């Protein structure tokens, strides 16, 4: 259990995936460029085995953006997208209609 104030520390925003790149020498990693309205961020995700690069551009996704950056395969990952786990398969989450990039999840 976490306290409500701990939950409030999470800055989760909606962004639109505008570019996707396969990371060389990494079977699972994709590099996403996500537009959050106020800035664009690079986020690396391990979903390459579940999604084609061409299927991701234009999708809106929730992402935790106040997570400390982490270097993966030589690239900085500046956040973490939220996905559901269905028996080991990553499933992207989306708003049920298009909303403004940068909209806060609470």
C-alpha positions as CSV (number, residue, x, y, z in Angstrom):
1,X,0.0,0.0,0.0
2,X,1.2,3.5,-0.8
3,X,-0.1,6.7,0.7
4,X,-2.2,9.0,-1.5
5,X,0.5,11.7,-1.3
6,X,2.9,9.2,-2.8
7,X,0.6,8.6,-5.8
8,X,0.4,12.4,-6.3
9,X,4.1,12.4,-7.0
10,X,3.6,10.5,-10.2
11,X,3.3,12.8,-13.3
12,X,1.5,10.7,-15.9
13,X,0.6,12.5,-19.1
14,X,-0.9,11.6,-22.5
15,X,1.4,11.9,-25.5
16,X,1.2,11.0,-29.2
17,X,3.8,8.7,-30.6
18,X,5.3,10.7,-33.6
19,X,8.3,8.5,-34.5
20,X,9.4,4.9,-33.9
21,X,12.8,3.3,-34.4
22,X,14.0,-0.2,-33.9
23,X,17.0,-0.2,-31.6
24,X,20.0,-2.0,-33.2
25,X,21.3,-5.1,-31.4
26,X,18.1,-5.3,-29.2
27,X,15.4,-7.7,-30.1
28,X,12.7,-6.2,-27.8
29,X,13.6,-2.4,-27.7
30,X,11.9,0.3,-29.7
31,X,12.8,4.0,-29.4
32,X,9.7,6.2,-29.4
33,X,9.6,9.9,-29.9
34,X,6.4,11.1,-28.0
35,X,4.9,14.6,-28.3
36,X,3.5,15.7,-24.9
37,X,2.4,19.1,-26.3
38,X,4.9,21.1,-24.1
39,X,7.9,19.0,-25.2
40,X,8.9,15.9,-27.1
41,X,10.6,13.0,-25.3
42,X,12.5,9.9,-26.3
43,X,11.3,6.8,-24.4
44,X,12.6,3.3,-24.9
45,X,10.2,0.4,-24.5
46,X,10.5,-3.4,-24.7
47,X,7.5,-4.0,-27.0
48,X,9.1,-4.8,-30.4
49,X,8.0,-8.4,-30.3
50,X,4.4,-7.3,-29.9
51,X,4.0,-4.3,-32.2
52,X,5.1,-3.4,-35.7
53,X,6.9,0.0,-35.9
54,X,4.3,1.3,-38.4
55,X,1.4,0.4,-36.1
56,X,2.5,2.8,-33.3
57,X,2.9,6.2,-35.1
58,X,-0.1,8.4,-34.2
59,X,-1.2,6.4,-31.1
60,X,-1.8,8.3,-27.9
61,X,-0.4,6.6,-24.8
62,X,0.0,7.5,-21.1
63,X,3.5,7.9,-19.9
64,X,5.2,8.5,-16.5
65,X,7.3,11.6,-17.3
66,X,8.9,12.5,-14.0
67,X,10.9,9.2,-13.8
68,X,14.7,9.6,-13.6
69,X,16.2,9.1,-17.1
70,X,17.8,5.7,-17.7
71,X,20.4,4.8,-20.4
72,X,19.4,1.7,-22.4
73,X,21.6,0.5,-25.3
74,X,23.3,3.9,-25.4
75,X,20.1,5.9,-25.5
76,X,18.5,8.0,-22.8
77,X,15.0,6.9,-22.0
78,X,13.1,9.9,-20.6
79,X,10.1,8.3,-19.1
80,X,8.0,5.1,-19.2
81,X,4.9,4.3,-21.1
82,X,2.1,2.4,-19.2
83,X,1.1,-0.9,-20.7
84,X,-1.1,-3.8,-19.5
85,X,0.5,-7.2,-19.1
86,X,-1.7,-10.0,-20.5
87,X,0.0,-13.3,-19.8
88,X,3.4,-11.8,-20.6
89,X,2.2,-9.8,-23.6
90,X,2.4,-6.0,-23.5
91,X,-0.8,-4.3,-24.4
92,X,-0.8,-0.5,-25.1
93,X,-3.3,1.7,-23.2
94,X,-5.1,4.5,-25.1
95,X,-7.7,7.1,-24.2
96,X,-11.1,6.3,-25.7
97,X,-11.0,9.5,-27.8
98,X,-8.3,11.8,-28.9
99,X,-7.3,14.3,-26.2
100,X,-4.8,17.1,-25.9
101,X,-1.1,16.0,-25.6
102,X,0.1,16.7,-22.2
103,X,-3.2,16.0,-20.5
104,X,-2.6,14.8,-16.9
105,X,-3.7,11.5,-15.6
106,X,-5.0,11.5,-12.1
